Amino acid sequence: MTFKNKILVALFLSLIILITATQYLTGIKTDKKLTVIKMSFEECKPQERVCNVELDGLKLKVSFDKDIFYLKPFNVSISLDYKSNNKINKKVESVYIDFKMKTMRMGVNRFLLIATDINKNKQTWQGKALLPVCVTGRAGWFSELEVIMDEKKYILTFPLLVKKATD
């Protein structure tokens, strides 16, 4: 590998670290205390079908791209529908998604989802994510979707299947 290529790789890795650190730090809430509610949905796989979850008068629909590969961006989409008889006083403040591996630390893989469509009874939050390669070849990824609303932080866990480029 030439010196020029080494410099380019070092710059690329530095950029990834900077982006990851920025995404992580923007997700830290220090101004108020949130009640954390954790829920696991091992039977629902958002890559295969839309996962439906009910949260305090909201119908939440979670979906990912069907095929997720290492080092290739993929889409995450969250749709929130308010029940028709629910008074619209609940406000979703932010939606993040965090990707982790069971029994192994893979660094910070946290991404902010952006509200792309908000109206009286429905909200859509979308984003792109990118996962690193595990050098040991292990799998066992899962996602933690974080929805902050009404002084509550919901952490919803879903399984995730990541493929190698040769799969």
N, C-alpha and C positions, 0 to 999 in steps of 0.2 A: 504494500500500500504506500503510495507516494505521500510526501509531506502535505501537499495540497489536499489530498483526500482525507488525511487525518484531521486537518483543520476543519474541513467541511463536516465531518462526522461529529467533531467536538462541538461545533456551532449548532448543529441539528439537535444534539442531546441537550445542550444548554437551553435551547428554545423550548423543548418539550418540558424540561424541569420548570422553567419560568411560567409557562402556560398552566401546568398542573398546580403549581403553588398559588398562582393567582386565582384559579377556580376554587381551590380549597379555602383560601382566606376570605373570598367574597361570600362564602356560605356560612361563616361563623357569625352567630347572633350573640351579642354581648349585652344588649340593652334591655332584655326582658327574659323572664323565666318561662320556659315552655314545658308543658306536660308532655312526656314522651310516651307514645302508644305504639308498641311493636306488634306486627302481625305477619305471619308467614303463610305463603301460598305455594307450597311445594307441588301440589297437584296441578296448578295452572302454569302453563308455559306460554308466555307472551310471544314467543317466536312462532308457535304453531297456530294460535288463535288469540283473539282479543280476550283478555282477562277482565272480568267484571267484579268490582269490589264496592261495597257500600260503606260510606264514611259519613256519619253525622248529617244525614239528609242529602248526601251527594252520591251519585252513581259515577264511579270512576272506571274508565276503560283504559287498559294498558296494552300497548303493542310495541314489538320490536321488529326490525327486519328479520326475515326468515333465516337467511344465511349470514352468520357473523363470523368473520375471519380476523385473525390477529393482524394488527397494524393496518387495518383497512376501516375507514369510517363507516358507521352504520347509524340508522335512524331509530330514535325513540319517540313515541307519541303517547300523550296522555290526554284523554278527553274527560271533562267533568260536566255532568248533567245534574242540575238541581231538580229535585222532585217538584212537580207542579204545585203541590199543596204546601211547600216549604217557603217561608218568608225569606227573601233574599237579604239576609243580614250577615251571612258568612262570607268571608273574603279569603281566597287563597292568596297568600302573600308570596310564596315562592315554591318552586318544585326543582329538586335536585335528584340526580341518580348517581349512585356510587356502585362501582363494580369491585368485588372482592373474590378471593379464592379461599376455599376451605383449607384450613390448617397451613396456610402459607401467606406471608405478607408480600404483596405485589406493588407496593407503593400506593400513592394516591391516584385513584382513577375516578374522580368526582366531576360531574358535568352539570352545568346549569341548564335547565330547560326554559325556553322563552315562550311567553304567552303570545300566540300567533292569532288567536281569535277569541275575543271576549264579548259576550253579550249578556242579556239579563238572565237567561236560563242555562247557558252553556259556555264552557271555556275549553280551549285547546292549547296545550303546552307541547312544544316540540324541541328536539335538539339532536345533535350528532355526538357520537362517542367513538372512542378509539381505545383498543386494549393492547397492552404489551404482550410480547411472547414470553412464556415461562421457559427458561433455558433448560429446566429439567424435563420438560415435555409433559408435565402434569396438567390436569384439567381440574374440574370441580368449581367452576365459576358460579357466582350468584350475584343478583343485583339487589340493591337496597334503594327503593324509591322513597324519597323524603318529601312529604307534602306538609307545608306549614300553613296553619289556618286556625283562627280563633284561639290563639295562645296554646295551641296543641301542635306537636310535631308527630306526624304519623310516619312510621318507618315500615314499609311494606317490602317483604323479601320474596323474590321470585327466582327460580332456577334459570340458568343460562348455559347454552351449549355453544362453545366457540370451536371453530374448525381450523385446521391447518390448511394452508393454501393447496396442498396436494390432496385433501379429502375430496 
